[in-house]
Amino acid sequence: MERRNIFLLSAILFICLGGTTAFSTNSLFKGRVHSRNITEDDCKTVGFICDECKASYYCVPSSSGNFTLEMIEDCEDAGTTCLENTGKCTSQTNLKCNSSVTEYEFSCHQVGLFPDPFECQKYHLCTETTEKSVVPKPQTYECPQGYAYNPLTTMCSKKIVNATTDCKPLIVPCDGPGQSGGVQSHPNMYYLCLPSENKLYYPQLYLCPNGWEYFNDNCFDPYPPTGLDQNGKCIATGLFFNPADCKRYFQCPSVGGSPVSYQCTVGTKFDFKQKRCVEFTCQ
């Protein structure tokens, strides 16, 4: 009885969404013939599912306990792409269907752990090579299902609750040569768009030296003068960081006065550029 109710509910939902009174692919879709690349086995639950970037289908439960696939829309005919997170055609930016993203291969330019610019569950380990003329190949890893790689902890510690908001790409696709910028959630890392053999431009990741941070197209020392003299008295007014602890900072109300100490909450640090606490894990 419960399975029958699920089937009836899905049928009603499908009719409302498809604008038809029968589960007929022909009645739903009047465009060109679509070559399907997914099967009923790809259906894990009732609802929308993408056939790559090309079309939106609906997984309909059958009385046998399996699923049948019914086409909702041919995205290519509509000039759109199918968004994996929703299973529906969309006109919004869809990185999964962007050729500069789907053909992207991560390259090592420095030693270290690097997040994948576009896939939140992937990360890359770059190690040294004995041959200076050879660019080392990365060792690529993938986080367990339901978790994303966190550049700040260098672990798969970010839980994915909503794929649309919790799994956003760190970098936008390259528009041309020389495009650069900081990497979201990682103040020491930045990207530079370089040409590839297929004449597309891909973002390559780099780390600022000596623990410096990237800001306004440059790496800089995040620990400027503290604003105190050798006796611990203020030599300037304003907010200053504490070099002994990245979570702590102090305020100098007057020159010659004593500083007032403050501390950021767990998981944040004091950013002297913005003069406030920002998300960061102090090492």
C-alpha positions in Angstrom: 0.0 0.0 0.0 2.8 2.4 0.9 4.6 1.7 -2.5 1.3 2.3 -4.3 0.8 5.6 -2.5 4.4 6.7 -3.5 3.7 5.8 -7.1 0.4 7.7 -7.2 2.1 10.8 -5.5 4.9 10.7 -8.0 2.5 10.3 -10.9 0.6 13.4 -9.8 3.8 15.4 -9.3 5.1 14.3 -12.7 1.8 15.3 -14.4 2.0 18.7 -12.9 5.6 19.2 -13.9 5.3 17.8 -17.4 1.9 19.2 -18.3 0.7 15.8 -19.5 -1.9 13.2 -18.4 0.2 10.2 -19.3 3.8 9.0 -18.9 4.7 9.3 -22.5 8.1 10.5 -23.6 6.6 11.4 -27.1 3.9 13.5 -25.6 6.3 15.3 -23.3 9.0 16.0 -25.8 8.4 17.3 -29.4 12.0 18.2 -30.2 14.7 16.3 -32.0 15.5 12.6 -31.1 17.6 12.5 -27.9 20.2 9.8 -27.5 20.0 8.9 -23.9 23.2 8.1 -22.0 21.7 7.2 -18.6 19.6 4.1 -17.7 17.0 3.2 -15.1 19.8 1.9 -12.9 21.0 5.5 -12.5 17.8 6.3 -10.6 18.4 6.0 -6.8 15.2 7.9 -5.7 12.1 9.5 -7.1 12.9 12.8 -8.8 14.8 14.7 -11.4 18.1 13.5 -12.9 20.4 14.8 -15.5 21.5 13.0 -18.6 25.0 14.6 -18.6 24.5 18.2 -19.5 22.0 17.5 -22.3 18.6 16.7 -20.9 16.4 16.5 -17.7 14.6 13.3 -16.9 12.4 12.2 -14.1 12.8 8.9 -12.2 9.3 7.4 -11.9 8.7 4.4 -9.6 7.1 1.3 -11.1 4.9 -1.3 -9.5 7.8 -3.8 -9.6 9.8 -1.6 -7.3 12.2 -0.4 -10.0 12.2 2.9 -11.9 11.3 4.1 -15.4 12.8 7.2 -17.0 10.7 9.9 -18.5 12.2 12.9 -20.3 11.2 16.3 -19.0 13.2 18.7 -21.2 16.0 18.6 -23.8 18.3 21.3 -22.4 20.3 21.6 -25.6 17.1 22.5 -27.6 16.3 25.2 -25.0 19.8 26.6 -25.1 20.4 25.6 -21.5 22.3 22.9 -19.6 21.2 20.4 -17.0 22.3 21.3 -13.5 23.5 18.2 -11.6 22.4 19.4 -8.2 18.8 19.9 -9.2 18.4 17.6 -12.3 16.7 20.4 -14.2 17.6 22.6 -17.2 19.0 26.0 -16.3 20.3 29.1 -18.0 22.6 29.9 -15.1 26.3 29.4 -15.1 27.0 25.6 -15.0 30.6 24.8 -14.5 30.1 21.1 -15.0 29.2 21.8 -18.6 31.9 24.4 -19.3 34.5 22.9 -21.6 37.3 24.8 -19.9 36.3 23.0 -16.6 35.5 19.5 -17.9 38.8 19.3 -19.8 40.8 20.8 -16.9 43.8 18.9 -15.6 45.6 20.0 -12.4 49.3 20.7 -12.7 51.9 21.0 -10.0 53.9 24.2 -9.9 54.9 24.1 -6.2 55.1 21.5 -3.4 52.1 21.3 -1.2 48.4 20.3 -0.8 46.0 22.0 -3.2 42.2 22.0 -3.5 40.7 21.3 -6.9 39.5 24.7 -8.3 36.2 23.3 -9.5 35.4 20.0 -7.6 35.0 20.5 -3.9 35.6 16.9 -3.0 38.9 16.6 -4.8 42.4 17.7 -3.7 45.9 17.3 -5.1 49.3 16.5 -3.4 52.3 17.9 -5.2 55.7 16.5 -4.2 59.3 17.4 -5.2 60.9 15.9 -8.3 64.6 15.2 -8.8 64.5 16.4 -12.4 64.2 20.2 -12.5 63.0 20.2 -16.1 60.1 17.9 -15.3 56.8 19.2 -13.8 55.7 16.6 -11.2 52.4 15.0 -11.6 49.9 15.4 -8.8 48.5 12.6 -6.7 44.8 13.3 -6.8 42.5 12.2 -3.9 38.7 12.4 -3.4 36.9 12.9 -0.1 34.3 10.4 1.2 30.7 10.9 0.1 29.1 13.9 1.8 32.3 15.7 2.7 34.4 18.4 0.9 38.0 19.2 1.1 38.8 22.1 3.5 42.0 24.0 2.4 42.3 25.5 5.9 42.5 22.2 7.7 43.9 20.2 4.8 41.4 17.6 5.5 38.0 16.4 4.3 36.4 18.2 7.2 33.6 20.3 5.5 30.3 18.5 5.6 28.1 18.9 2.5 24.6 19.7 3.6 23.5 21.6 0.5 25.5 20.9 -2.7 24.6 24.2 -4.3 25.9 26.3 -1.4 28.4 24.0 0.3 30.2 22.8 -2.8 30.8 26.1 -4.7 33.9 26.2 -7.0 36.8 28.0 -5.5 37.6 29.8 -8.7 35.6 31.1 -11.7 36.6 29.8 -15.1 39.4 31.7 -16.9 38.4 34.3 -19.4 41.9 34.9 -20.8 45.6 35.0 -20.1 47.0 36.6 -17.0 43.7 36.5 -15.0 44.5 36.0 -11.4 43.0 36.3 -7.9 42.9 34.8 -4.4 41.5 31.4 -3.6 38.4 31.4 -1.5 38.9 30.3 2.1 42.7 30.2 1.7 44.5 33.5 2.3 48.0 32.1 1.3 46.9 30.7 -2.1 46.2 32.4 -5.4 45.6 31.4 -9.0 47.0 32.4 -12.4 45.3 31.6 -15.7 47.8 30.0 -18.2 47.3 28.6 -21.7 47.2 24.9 -22.4 47.8 22.7 -25.4 44.2 22.8 -26.4 44.3 26.6 -26.5 42.1 27.0 -23.4 43.1 28.9 -20.3 43.2 27.0 -17.0 43.8 28.3 -13.5 47.0 27.1 -11.9 47.4 27.3 -8.1 50.3 28.8 -6.2 51.3 29.5 -2.6 52.7 32.8 -1.3 56.2 32.3 0.2 57.0 32.4 3.9 53.4 32.1 5.0 52.5 35.4 3.4 49.0 36.2 2.3 47.6 37.1 -1.2 45.9 40.5 -1.5 45.4 42.9 -4.5 47.5 40.8 -6.9 50.5 40.5 -4.5 51.8 38.4 -1.7 52.5 40.4 1.5 53.7 39.9 5.0 50.5 39.5 7.2 52.5 40.6 10.3 53.3 44.3 10.0 54.7 46.4 12.9 52.5 45.9 16.0 52.1 49.6 16.9 53.8 49.1 20.3 57.2 50.3 21.5 59.7 48.1 23.4 57.9 49.0 26.7 54.5 47.8 25.4 53.1 51.3 25.0 51.1 52.5 22.0 53.1 54.4 19.3 50.0 54.8 17.1 46.2 54.7 17.5 44.0 52.0 16.0 43.6 48.2 15.9 46.7 46.0 15.7 47.4 42.2 15.5 49.2 40.2 18.2 52.2 38.5 16.6 52.2 35.7 19.3 48.6 34.6 18.5 46.7 35.1 15.2 43.4 35.1 17.1 44.3 38.0 19.3 44.5 41.7 18.6 44.5 44.9 20.6 43.3 48.5 20.4 45.5 51.5 21.0 43.2 54.4 22.1 45.9 56.9 22.4 49.7 57.4 21.7 51.6 56.5 24.9 48.6 54.7 26.3 48.2 51.0 27.2 46.7 48.7 24.6 43.4 46.9 25.3 43.5 43.2 24.3 40.8 41.3 22.4 40.4 37.7 21.1 38.6 36.4 18.0 36.3 33.4 18.3 37.4 29.8 17.5 37.9 29.2 13.8 38.7 32.9 13.0 41.7 35.2 13.1 42.3 38.9 13.2 42.8 40.4 9.7 44.6 43.7 10.0 43.7 44.8 6.4 40.0 44.5 7.2 40.4 45.3 10.8 38.1 42.5 11.9 38.0 38.8 12.6 37.7 36.5 9.5 37.3 32.8 9.0 40.7 31.0 9.4 42.3 28.2 11.4 45.4 29.3 13.2 48.3 26.9 12.9 
